[in-house]
């Protein structure tokens, strides 16, 4: 992707001030963004998917907050630092799942060939595409669509991607196993799924504000055993889960540790 039409690398430099994480972390669909809980899992009659869709349709404009943008940049930096060989500006195609208003996509765009964002929030997708247009990017370089994917043939015109990224959104998905199976469907052979999110605390305490429990089924974060099980259950290999960075929840002041997880679709 042409450097001159993307955010200059100097603009992506991380601030030295402590990162304050929106609560919930801007989903993503990225910053994180809105959630895709494709199975519309209900807990005591509660539909997390519909709750997330409504929440992010209402609050998409708030993800222009500097903390949201900084979190997108922080996640992008963590992905590139952990797996630099996966990012090639001339060849790498990316699906940004739960892309939100596009902070992660914008931070990654100088380092990949193209990015397609997907989110269930139409309001977030509208902001994403407006930001891409304002940046001078053509739709074939960076665009988002509003869709609830199910991993079915023909979705996204049958496209397969070198990378599928999902940052700061897994805690919104009632079934991370079901979501991971969907994401694995969109990987090209040999492609990688990269996920960043909040790591569960050793004492198992709640990390997210009570005011967001209606959109966050994993209020204690995610542990390695659960993430590994979801990846391996989706047929992904070479699982890794690394510490990425620390961030403070804006709503609670809670200090959190974030991880980067990777799984690879078999080449054959």
C-alpha positions as CSV (number, residue, x, y, z in Angstrom):
1,X,0.0,0.0,0.0
2,X,1.4,3.4,-1.0
3,X,3.1,5.1,1.9
4,X,2.0,8.6,0.9
5,X,-1.7,7.7,1.1
6,X,-1.5,6.1,4.5
7,X,-0.7,7.5,7.9
8,X,2.9,8.5,8.0
9,X,5.0,6.3,10.3
10,X,6.0,9.3,12.4
11,X,2.3,9.9,13.1
12,X,2.0,6.3,14.3
13,X,4.7,6.7,16.9
14,X,3.3,5.8,20.3
15,X,2.8,8.4,23.0
16,X,5.0,8.1,26.0
17,X,2.0,8.8,28.3
18,X,0.4,5.9,30.0
19,X,-2.3,4.3,27.9
20,X,-5.8,4.6,29.3
21,X,-8.1,2.0,27.8
22,X,-11.7,2.8,27.0
23,X,-14.0,0.5,28.9
24,X,-14.9,-1.6,27.1
25,X,-11.6,-1.4,25.1
26,X,-12.7,0.1,21.9
27,X,-13.8,-2.9,20.4
28,X,-13.2,-3.4,17.2
29,X,-14.3,-4.1,15.8
30,X,-11.3,-2.3,17.0
31,X,-10.5,-0.1,18.9
32,X,-11.8,-2.9,19.4
33,X,-15.2,-2.4,18.2
34,X,-18.5,-3.9,18.1
35,X,-18.8,-7.5,18.8
36,X,-19.8,-10.3,16.5
37,X,-21.3,-13.1,18.6
38,X,-22.6,-15.0,15.6
39,X,-24.5,-17.6,17.4
40,X,-26.5,-14.9,19.2
41,X,-25.7,-16.7,22.4
42,X,-28.2,-15.9,25.2
43,X,-27.2,-15.9,28.9
44,X,-30.3,-15.9,31.2
45,X,-32.3,-14.5,28.2
46,X,-29.7,-11.8,27.3
47,X,-28.6,-11.6,23.6
48,X,-25.0,-10.2,23.7
49,X,-24.9,-9.8,19.9
50,X,-27.9,-7.5,19.7
51,X,-26.8,-5.6,22.8
52,X,-23.4,-4.9,21.3
53,X,-24.9,-3.9,18.0
54,X,-27.2,-1.4,19.7
55,X,-24.4,-0.1,21.9
56,X,-21.9,0.5,19.2
57,X,-24.5,2.0,16.8
58,X,-25.2,4.5,19.5
59,X,-21.6,5.2,20.6
60,X,-19.5,4.8,17.4
61,X,-18.7,8.5,17.4
62,X,-17.0,8.2,20.8
63,X,-14.3,6.0,19.3
64,X,-12.8,9.1,17.8
65,X,-11.5,9.7,21.4
66,X,-7.7,9.9,21.5
67,X,-7.5,6.9,23.9
68,X,-9.4,4.8,21.3
69,X,-7.0,5.8,18.6
70,X,-4.0,5.2,20.8
71,X,-5.3,1.7,21.7
72,X,-5.6,0.9,18.0
73,X,-2.0,2.0,17.5
74,X,-0.9,0.1,20.5
75,X,-2.5,-3.1,19.2
76,X,-1.0,-2.6,15.8
77,X,2.4,-2.1,17.2
78,X,2.1,-5.3,19.3
79,X,1.1,-7.4,16.3
80,X,4.0,-6.1,14.2
81,X,6.5,-6.4,17.0
82,X,5.5,-10.0,17.7
83,X,5.3,-11.2,14.1
84,X,7.1,-8.7,11.8
85,X,7.5,-11.2,8.9
86,X,3.7,-11.4,8.5
87,X,3.4,-7.8,7.3
88,X,4.4,-7.1,3.7
89,X,3.1,-3.8,2.2
90,X,3.2,-5.4,-1.3
91,X,1.5,-8.7,-0.6
92,X,-0.3,-9.1,2.7
93,X,-4.1,-9.1,2.6
94,X,-5.9,-8.5,5.9
95,X,-9.3,-9.1,7.3
96,X,-9.9,-6.8,10.4
97,X,-12.7,-8.5,12.2
98,X,-14.8,-6.4,14.6
99,X,-13.0,-3.4,13.0
100,X,-15.1,-0.7,14.7
101,X,-14.3,2.7,13.4
102,X,-11.0,1.7,12.0
103,X,-8.2,2.7,14.4
104,X,-6.4,-0.6,14.0
105,X,-6.8,-0.7,10.3
106,X,-5.4,2.8,9.9
107,X,-2.4,1.9,12.0
108,X,-1.7,-1.2,10.0
109,X,-2.4,0.2,6.5
110,X,1.1,1.4,5.8
111,X,2.4,-2.2,6.3
112,X,0.0,-4.3,4.2
113,X,-1.4,-4.4,0.7
114,X,-5.1,-4.2,1.6
115,X,-7.5,-4.4,4.5
116,X,-11.1,-5.3,4.6
117,X,-12.9,-4.4,7.9
118,X,-16.1,-6.2,9.1
119,X,-18.4,-5.1,11.8
120,X,-22.0,-5.7,12.8
121,X,-22.4,-2.0,13.7
122,X,-23.4,0.0,10.6
123,X,-22.6,3.3,12.4
124,X,-19.1,2.1,13.1
125,X,-18.6,0.9,9.5
126,X,-19.8,4.3,8.2
127,X,-17.2,6.1,10.3
128,X,-14.5,3.6,9.2
129,X,-15.2,4.2,5.5
130,X,-15.4,8.0,6.0
131,X,-12.0,7.9,7.7
132,X,-10.5,5.8,4.9
133,X,-11.9,8.2,2.2
134,X,-10.6,11.2,4.1
135,X,-7.2,9.6,4.1
136,X,-7.3,9.2,0.3
137,X,-7.6,5.5,0.3
138,X,-9.4,3.6,-2.5
139,X,-11.9,0.9,-1.4
140,X,-9.6,-1.8,-2.8
141,X,-7.0,-0.6,-0.3
142,X,-9.1,-0.1,2.8
143,X,-12.8,-0.5,3.2
144,X,-15.3,-1.9,5.7
145,X,-18.6,-3.8,5.3
146,X,-21.4,-4.3,7.8
147,X,-22.0,-8.0,8.1
148,X,-22.5,-10.8,10.6
149,X,-20.3,-13.6,9.3
150,X,-21.0,-17.2,9.8
151,X,-18.1,-18.8,7.9
152,X,-20.3,-19.9,5.0
153,X,-19.2,-20.3,1.4
154,X,-19.6,-17.1,-0.7
155,X,-19.3,-14.7,2.2
156,X,-17.1,-11.7,1.4
157,X,-17.2,-12.9,-2.2
158,X,-15.3,-16.0,-1.2
159,X,-12.2,-14.0,-0.3
160,X,-9.4,-15.6,1.8
161,X,-6.8,-13.6,3.6
162,X,-3.1,-13.9,4.6
163,X,-4.0,-12.4,8.0
164,X,-7.2,-12.2,10.0
165,X,-6.8,-9.8,13.0
166,X,-9.2,-9.3,15.8
167,X,-8.1,-6.9,18.5
168,X,-9.8,-6.0,21.8
169,X,-13.0,-7.8,20.8
170,X,-12.8,-11.4,22.0
171,X,-14.1,-10.5,25.4
172,X,-17.4,-9.4,23.7
173,X,-18.0,-12.8,22.1
174,X,-20.1,-15.2,24.2
175,X,-18.5,-18.2,22.4
176,X,-14.9,-17.5,21.5
177,X,-14.7,-21.1,20.1
178,X,-17.5,-20.4,17.6
179,X,-16.0,-17.0,16.6
180,X,-12.6,-18.6,16.1
181,X,-14.1,-21.2,13.8
182,X,-15.6,-18.4,11.7
183,X,-12.4,-16.5,11.5
184,X,-10.4,-19.6,10.5
185,X,-12.7,-20.0,7.5
186,X,-11.4,-16.8,6.0
187,X,-7.7,-17.7,6.2
188,X,-5.8,-18.7,3.1
189,X,-3.7,-21.9,3.5
190,X,-0.7,-20.9,5.7
191,X,-2.5,-17.8,6.9
192,X,-2.4,-16.6,10.5
193,X,-5.1,-15.5,12.9
194,X,-3.8,-12.8,15.3
195,X,-5.9,-11.8,18.4
196,X,-5.2,-9.3,21.1
197,X,-7.2,-8.9,24.2
198,X,-7.2,-8.6,28.0
199,X,-5.5,-11.5,29.8
200,X,-7.4,-12.9,32.8
201,X,-5.8,-11.9,36.1
202,X,-4.2,-14.6,38.2
203,X,-6.8,-14.1,41.0
204,X,-9.7,-14.3,38.6
205,X,-11.1,-10.9,39.5
206,X,-13.5,-8.9,37.4
207,X,-11.7,-6.5,35.1
208,X,-14.6,-4.7,33.3
209,X,-17.0,-2.2,34.7
210,X,-20.4,-3.4,35.8
211,X,-21.9,-0.8,33.5
212,X,-20.6,-2.8,30.5
213,X,-21.5,-6.3,31.6
214,X,-24.5,-6.3,29.2
215,X,-22.0,-6.3,26.3
216,X,-19.0,-8.1,27.9
217,X,-19.6,-11.8,28.7
218,X,-15.9,-12.3,29.6
219,X,-15.7,-9.7,32.3
220,X,-12.7,-11.4,33.9
221,X,-10.7,-11.4,30.7
222,X,-9.4,-14.5,28.9
223,X,-7.1,-17.2,30.0
224,X,-4.6,-19.1,27.9
225,X,-6.3,-22.4,28.2
226,X,-9.6,-21.0,26.8
227,X,-7.9,-19.2,23.9
228,X,-5.8,-22.3,23.1
229,X,-8.8,-24.5,23.1
230,X,-10.7,-22.1,20.7
231,X,-7.8,-21.9,18.3
232,X,-7.0,-25.6,18.2
233,X,-10.7,-26.5,18.1
234,X,-10.9,-24.4,14.9
235,X,-8.1,-26.5,13.3
236,X,-5.4,-23.9,13.7
237,X,-1.8,-25.0,14.4
238,X,1.4,-23.6,16.0
239,X,-0.6,-21.8,18.8
240,X,1.2,-19.1,20.7
241,X,0.1,-16.6,23.3
242,X,2.4,-13.8,24.3
243,X,2.3,-10.9,26.7
244,X,1.9,-7.7,24.7
245,X,1.4,-4.6,26.8
246,X,-0.3,-3.1,29.9
247,X,-3.2,-0.7,29.9
248,X,-5.5,0.9,32.4
249,X,-9.3,0.8,32.1
250,X,-10.6,4.3,31.9
251,X,-13.9,3.5,33.6
252,X,-12.5,1.5,36.5
253,X,-8.8,2.4,36.8
254,X,-8.1,-1.3,36.7
255,X,-4.6,-2.2,35.4
256,X,-4.8,-4.9,32.8
257,X,-2.3,-7.1,30.9
258,X,-2.9,-7.7,27.2
259,X,-1.9,-10.7,25.1
260,X,-1.2,-11.5,21.4
261,X,-2.3,-14.9,20.3
262,X,-1.5,-16.6,17.0
263,X,-2.8,-19.7,15.2
264,X,-1.9,-20.8,11.7
265,X,-4.2,-22.5,9.1
266,X,-2.4,-25.6,7.8
267,X,-0.9,-25.1,4.4
268,X,-2.5,-28.2,2.9
